[in-house]
Amino acid sequence: NESMTIRGKQFFILKMIGRGGSSKVYQVLDEKKQLFAVKYIDLEDADAQTVENSKNEIEHLNHLQQYSDQIIKLYDYEITNSYIYVLMECGNLDLNTWLQSRTSVNPLERKLYWKYMLEAVQTIHKHGIVHGDLKPANFVIVNATLKLIDFGIASRIQPDVTSIMKDTQAGTLNYMPPEAIKDTSSQHGKARSKIGPKGDVWSLGCILYCMTYRKSPFQSITNQISKMHAIINPSHKIAFPDISEKDLLDVLKRCLVRNPRERISIVELLEHPYLQLKP
Ligand SMILES: CN1CCC(Oc2ccc(-c3[nH]nc4cccc(OCC5CCCCC5)c34)cc2)CC1
């Protein structure tokens, strides 16, 4: 079946993992039967901003390789005037698919994944990048670890339509921080530049909430306008049903504080008692 050549190496396409805008992600094998993920970006009908964002994301991904194992590995890339190929390590499955397939999450697994997510996001923050749109689909499980697969700079990628995923996570408001909704001074798409690192803490808190209560804090509000109002409304109290892990409950409450200045930071989260790894 189909194959592609990246910088003189041949790769055989196994299946499409996801697609979005002018991007497609494939699972591929090299001639040694080694598994990779390839992101193919068609530049033919892409506007200049998309091209610029894609190159920017690749440069950051390339630069951050050396700082953390929680950033997806980038092996090679090929940029021409009509397409971009990005050769990356292939994970087992994304966190969204994993969450949807689990009826319950093992507490130690949850704690480990939380630590990996914090380390990944701390790495991009240390290099001046705020994702601004974190959700479970941005993380992929690779063996027993979790890795961040994109920095929120380039185009959005959704699961391939043939995949069983019904709710594509792209464009979901369930993880959006209140300040991103309130931020009136932004033009479309630039809102994130005004959103600081604490915005990513809110989104991470929503992901941990999902791993604790099997739904995100505002998931039950299906009307998007009502959902946005609830996210910014201080009178809308987020439910925190009691759980045995009191440290976890404290982390959730400190992440889901609407005022970003009062919200806990990534550094404080990494020092929090919840992460002292006694099971
Ligand atoms: C539904 N089904 C899908 C295949 C499989 O899950 C994944 C396997 C590998 C991966 C991946 N690895 N490296 C990757 C490097 C870049 C992008 C990647 O994904 C993009 C993707 C993320 C989830 C939404 C769709 C786009 C990457 C990711 C999902 C099993 C579940």
The ligand as an SDF file (V2000), in Angstrom:
LIG
                    3D

 31 35  0  0  0  0  0  0  0  0999 V2000
   -8.3320    6.9590   18.0460 C   0  0  0  0  0  0  0  0  0  0  0  0
   -7.0910    6.2110   17.9010 N   0  0  0  0  0  0  0  0  0  0  0  0
   -6.0410    7.0820   17.2890 C   0  0  0  0  0  0  0  0  0  0  0  0
   -4.7200    6.3210   17.1310 C   0  0  0  0  0  0  0  0  0  0  0  0
   -4.2300    5.7480   18.4510 C   0  0  0  0  0  0  0  0  0  0  0  0
   -3.9010    6.8270   19.3200 O   0  0  0  0  0  0  0  0  0  0  0  0
   -2.7360    7.5250   19.0520 C   0  0  0  0  0  0  0  0  0  0  0  0
   -1.5400    6.8820   18.6910 C   0  0  0  0  0  0  0  0  0  0  0  0
   -0.3930    7.6490   18.4580 C   0  0  0  0  0  0  0  0  0  0  0  0
   -0.4520    9.0670   18.5670 C   0  0  0  0  0  0  0  0  0  0  0  0
    0.7620    9.8410   18.3080 C   0  0  0  0  0  0  0  0  0  0  0  0
    1.9750    9.3570   18.5670 N   0  0  0  0  0  0  0  0  0  0  0  0
    2.9180   10.2380   18.2520 N   0  0  0  0  0  0  0  0  0  0  0  0
    2.3140   11.3440   17.7540 C   0  0  0  0  0  0  0  0  0  0  0  0
    2.8700   12.5470   17.2750 C   0  0  0  0  0  0  0  0  0  0  0  0
    2.0070   13.5380   16.8110 C   0  0  0  0  0  0  0  0  0  0  0  0
    0.6140   13.3640   16.8340 C   0  0  0  0  0  0  0  0  0  0  0  0
    0.0690   12.1780   17.3070 C   0  0  0  0  0  0  0  0  0  0  0  0
   -1.2900   11.9780   17.3370 O   0  0  0  0  0  0  0  0  0  0  0  0
   -2.2000   12.9560   16.8420 C   0  0  0  0  0  0  0  0  0  0  0  0
   -3.5860   12.4740   17.2950 C   0  0  0  0  0  0  0  0  0  0  0  0
   -3.8170   12.8370   18.7640 C   0  0  0  0  0  0  0  0  0  0  0  0
   -5.1730   12.3310   19.2360 C   0  0  0  0  0  0  0  0  0  0  0  0
   -6.2980   12.8360   18.3380 C   0  0  0  0  0  0  0  0  0  0  0  0
   -6.0200   12.5100   16.8740 C   0  0  0  0  0  0  0  0  0  0  0  0
   -4.6870   13.0560   16.4110 C   0  0  0  0  0  0  0  0  0  0  0  0
    0.9290   11.1420   17.7670 C   0  0  0  0  0  0  0  0  0  0  0  0
   -1.6500    9.6670   18.9360 C   0  0  0  0  0  0  0  0  0  0  0  0
   -2.7860    8.9150   19.1650 C   0  0  0  0  0  0  0  0  0  0  0  0
   -5.3250    4.9310   19.1200 C   0  0  0  0  0  0  0  0  0  0  0  0
   -6.6070    5.7530   19.2470 C   0  0  0  0  0  0  0  0  0  0  0  0
  1  2  1  0
  2  3  1  0
  2 31  1  0
  3  4  1  0
  4  5  1  0
  5  6  1  0
  5 30  1  0
  6  7  1  0
  7  8  1  0
  7 29  2  0
  8  9  2  0
  9 10  1  0
 10 11  1  0
 10 28  2  0
 11 12  1  0
 11 27  2  0
 12 13  1  0
 13 14  2  0
 14 15  1  0
 14 27  1  0
 15 16  2  0
 16 17  1  0
 17 18  2  0
 18 19  1  0
 18 27  1  0
 19 20  1  0
 20 21  1  0
 21 22  1  0
 21 26  1  0
 22 23  1  0
 23 24  1  0
 24 25  1  0
 25 26  1  0
 28 29  1  0
 30 31  1  0
M  END
$$$$
